[in-house]
Amino acid sequence: MTIELTNEEIRRYSRHLILPEVGMAGQKKIRNASVLCIGAGGLGSPIAMYLAAAGIGRIGLVDFDTVDYSNLQRQILHSDADVGRSKAESARDTIRALNPNVVVELHQTRLTSENALSIIVAYDIVVDGTDNFPTRYLTNDACVLLKKPNVYGSIFRFEGQASVFAPHLGAPCYRCAYPEPPPPGMVPSCAEGGVLGVLPGIVGCIQATEILKLILGKGTSLMGRLLHFDSLDMKFREMKLRRDPRCPICGTHPSITQLIDYEHFCGIVQEPAEPGKNPDEVTVAQMQSALKNPGDNIRVVDVREPDEYEIARVAGTVLLPLSLLPQRFTELDPNQQIYLHCKSGKRSMKALEFLRQQGFKYVKSVKGGISAWSDEIDHSVPKY
């Protein structure tokens, strides 16, 4: 059923209505469209806000996370007052304040192989605002199976990408461009690698633009093209994408006909619900004891980057970035007990694995890294 525009909506969308490419008919299409935004973070913020401002009739938000102070540098859906709140609920309130005509539906859950199809099927278009590979492949496969356009975006440090994947419209899918995920840990997350705060705004606005073009049936879509943006050089470049006839989900003879285990596909090992003590890990309390008792002959090595070391450090530690470890590991004594620490414990485990390969037997990773140190040992050490 087509929903007509009210007089208030005509006033609100007047700058759309006087565009010949939009007009009353186009605004009604926008008003009657539904979009599912997966993620209410960096990319989801500009996407949801501009779609709401444009008058999308129904917006679904999939997010199970809560707002953290570190989000506020780029996730403009949220404010100081929202820290600790559900991102989905915070986003809903921001959207309602921006445009009360928009129906906002919350899916406060992690998107999984069990629920993806039932959530996505109710929307016209899906927009990918995620930051991890399992959810990207899951979103892609679900959209292919349900014949829904998948408006893709990703960001990292100073660079971003965008495209529209839609095999049912003759375009390639995400798997055509990226058949295999990178090895686990190869691509750092925003929390590890950082991101320029305005970058998701730029890429998210491109995604929102593509959604409106799809609804209106106007312009040239990014289908079949991957747009790459470098904010440092302020350059856009474009790469042609073609459907892969051997693609396992959208190819001539697809081998994937239902959703799979995407954590396993991406090589991510799930931790048990109640993990036991890892013999390769020590606690921050043990790290504190080692720093207080130099006679124990334990060396504590910080494997974060120099910029991170400048933000927060623990006295008595030695900085040796993970990125330089292959060139400088000979500076370490393989016969000495070494504790490795980073921000959260992930990179220190990678450093441990590398040193073990080089013959180091006495290495341990500090569980939780400097974040755990700030929580449990010294609150004056800033968290970032």
N, C-alpha and C positions, 0 to 999 in steps of 0.2 A: 504494500500500500504506500503510495506516494504521500509524504507529509508536506503540506503547503507551508509557505513562509508567512509568519505573522508580520504585522506592521512594524513591530519592534525589530524583528530580524531584518526586514527590508532596510531599515535605518542602519542597523549594525553592519550589514554587508554591502552597503551602497557602493563602496569602491570596487567591489567585485562585480556588482550588477551592471555598472557602466562599462565594464570590459566586454567588448563584443565576443571574445572567446569564452566568456563565462555567462554573463547575462542571467536572467531569471531561471532559464532552463538548467544552466550549469550549476547555479547555487542550489537548486532543488536536488540535483544529483549529489552534491556535497552533503546537503542536509540529510539525505536518505542513505548515505554510505556508512559503513562500519569498518573500523580499523582496529586490529589487535597489535598493541605495542608490547613487545617482549623486552622487559627491562625498563625501569623508571629511574635510570641513573644518568650518566653523562650524555649519551645519545638520546635516550628516552625523554630527557627534559625538553630540548628544543622541538623534538618531533611532536610530543604530546601538546605542548603549549601552542605551537603554530597551527596544528591541526584543529585544536579547540577554538583558537581565534578565527580560523577560516570557516568554522561552522560544521565540522564533521558531526553527524547526528549521534553516533555511538562510538565510544572509545573504550576498548578493553585494555587493562594494564595487568601484566604478569610480573610479579616481583615478590620475593619472600624476605628481602633484606630489610634492615633498619638503617636509618640515617645516622651517619657518623660525621664528625667535624671535618675529616679529610675529604668528604664528598662535596663540601660547600664551595670549593674552589672552582667547580665546573658544573655541578648538578643543580641548575637554577630552579628546578621545581621545588627545592627545599630551602629552608632558612634556619637560622640559629635555634629558633623556637621548636623546630622539628627534630632536633638531634635526639636519638633514642626512639623515635616513633617509627612505625611501619612506613617504608617508602611508598607503598601503594596508597595508604591512607593520606599521607602528606601530599602526594601527587593529585589525588582526587580532590582535596580541598583547594589546592592551587588552581586546578582546572575549573572547578565550580565558581571560584571567585573571578576568574577570567571570563568565563562564558557559562552562565547558568542554564543555557539551552541544551548543552551537551550532556548526554547520558553517559556516565562513567561506570564501568563494570570492573570490579576488582577480582583478580585471581591471585590470592596471596599464597602462592605455592611455587615450588620449583617445577619448571616444565620438565616432564619425564616422558618416557616411552608409553607409560600407562595412561597419562592424561592429555597428551599433546593433541591427539586427533579430536577428542571431545571438546577441547577448548577452542581450537583453531577453526573448526567447521562452522562456527556461528558467525564468522566475520568475512567480509569481502576481501580484505587485503591484510597481509601480515607484514609488520616492519620489525626488522631484527636490530635490537639495540643491546645485544648481549656482549659479553667480554670474555667468553670462553669457548673453546672449540667443540666440546661435546654438545652444547646447546645450539651452536651454529649448524652442525650437521643434523641434529634432531629437527630443528626448525625447517631446514631445507627439505629433508625427506618427508616430513609431515605435509609441507606445502605442495610438494610434487604429487604425493598420493591423493591429496584433496583438491588438486588443481587450483591453488590459490597463489596469486603473485606474492613473491617474497622480496621486499625492498631491503636490501642489505647495506650495512655500513660497519666500518671498523676503524679504530683509532689506535695509534701508538706513538708516544712521545710528541713529535712534531708533524706526523704524517697520518693521512687518512685515506680510506677507500670507500667507494659507493658503487652499487650496481642494482639492477632489477633482475631477479631470476624467476623465470616463468616458462617452463617447458611446454605447458598447455597452450601457450601463445606463440610457440616457435622459438623461444629463447633458451639459452643454456641454463643449467642449474648450478648451485654452488659447487657440487662435486665435479662438474665439467671443468671448472676453473681450478679447483683444489681437490684432486682425487684422494689424496691422503693427508691426514693431519700431520703437523710437525711433531717430532719427538717430544714427549712430556718435558716441560721446563725449557725448551729451546726458545720460545717466545715469551719474554717476561710479561707479567700482567702490569696494569697501570700502577698497582701498589708497589711493584718492584722496579719498573722501568720509568715511571712517571709519565705525565701527559700535560701538554700546554692547555691551560684551562679553557681557552676560547676554541680549541680545535673541535671538540664534540659539538659545539654550537654551529660551526661551519658545516661539518659533515651531516649532522642531524637535520639542518635546514635543507640540504640537498635531498636527503631522504624524504622529508615532508613535501618538497616540491614535486618529486617523482610520484608520490602518492596522489597529490591533487591532479597532476597530469593524467594519471591512469584513470581516475574517476571521471574527469572531463573528456577524456579521449582526445586530448590536444597535445601538440608538440611532438618531439622525438624523444622517446623513452631511452633510458640507459640499458634497456634490454640488449644483450649482445655486446655490451661495452663495460669495461671496468675503468672507472674514473679514479685517478690517483692524485692526491693533493699534498704538496710539500709546503708547509707554512713558513719555513725558514727562507726558502727561495721564492715564496709566493708564486708557485708554478703548478699548473694542472697539466697532467698528461693522460692520454687515453690509450687503452689497450683493447683490441678486438677480442671478443670471446665467441667461441663456436660450440655448438652442442657436440658432445662426444658420443658417437654411436655406440661406444663400448661402456658408457657410463652405467654403473650398476643400478641406478635408480630411475634415470630418464632415457637410457639408451634403447637400442633396437630390441635387445633381449635382456631386460632388467633382471638382476639376480636378487635385488632387494624389493620385496613386495609387501613388507610390513616393517614396522619400526623395530630397531635392534637395540642392543646394549651399547650406548654411545660412550660411556666412560671406558668400557673395555676397548671399543674401537679406537679411542684416542690414547690408549695405553695408560690410563689412569687407574691406579690400584686404590680401591676404596679401603679406608681404615675401618677396622671393626668398631661396632657401637661402643664397646668398652675396651679400648686398646690397652694392652699390657705394656710393661716397661720395655722400651727398645734398648737392646744392649749397646747400640751405637750412640746412644744419647745420654747426656748428663743434664741435670737441672741447673737453673740459674743460681740456686743456693750452693751447689757444688762448684760452679764457676766463681762465686764470691769467695768460697773457702780457698780455692786455688790462688786467687789474687791476694788474699790476706796472708797466705803462707808460702812465700817464695821458696822455702826450703823443700817443698814438695816437688820442685823441679817440673812444674806444669806450665806450659806456655799457652796463653790465651790469644788466639788470632782472630781478628775481625775481618771477615771476607766481604764486607760491603764496599761500596764505591766511595771515593774521597768526599764527594758532595754530601753523602749520607753521614759520613764520619764527622763532617763539619756541623751537621744538625744536632747530632747526639752521639756521645761516646762514653765508654766506661774506662776510667783511669786504670792504667796498667796493662791495657790490651795493645796488641801490635796490629797495625793495619796492613793487610795484604789482600787486595781485591781479588775476587774470584776470577774476574776477567784477565788478570795478570798472573794467575797461579801457574798456568802451563810454562810461562817464561821464568818464574821466580821461585818455584817450589824448592829449588836446591838451597835456598836460604834457610830452609827449615831442617832441623836435625831429625832424621827418621828414627833415632833411638830415644827421643824425648817424648813424653806424654804431651799431646797437643789437644787443646779444646778449641773448636771452631764455632764462631757465632756470627749471625747476620741480623736481619730485621725480625724474621719470624721463625727461622729454623729450616727453611727450604733450601736456600743457597748454601748454607753450611753443610747440609747433607750431600749436595752436589760436590762440594769441595772435599768432603770426606771420601766419597766414591773415587774421585780423581786421585787423591793421595794414596788410597789403598792400592790403586792400579800401579802406582809408582813404587810400591814396596813399603809404605808407611804402615806399621802395625798398631801404633799407639795413638790413634786419633779418635776423638769423640765430637759429636755435634751437640751444641747447647740448645735444648728444646725451648722453642718460643723466642729465642734470640733476645735482642735488646728490648723488644716490646714486653716480653715477660719480665725482664730485668726492671723495667719501669714500673710494672704492675706489682711485682713481688719484693723487690729489693730497695730501689731508690726512686721514689715518685718525682724527684726533681729532674730526672732524665726525661727530656721531652719525647712524646710519641708522635710519629709522623705517618 
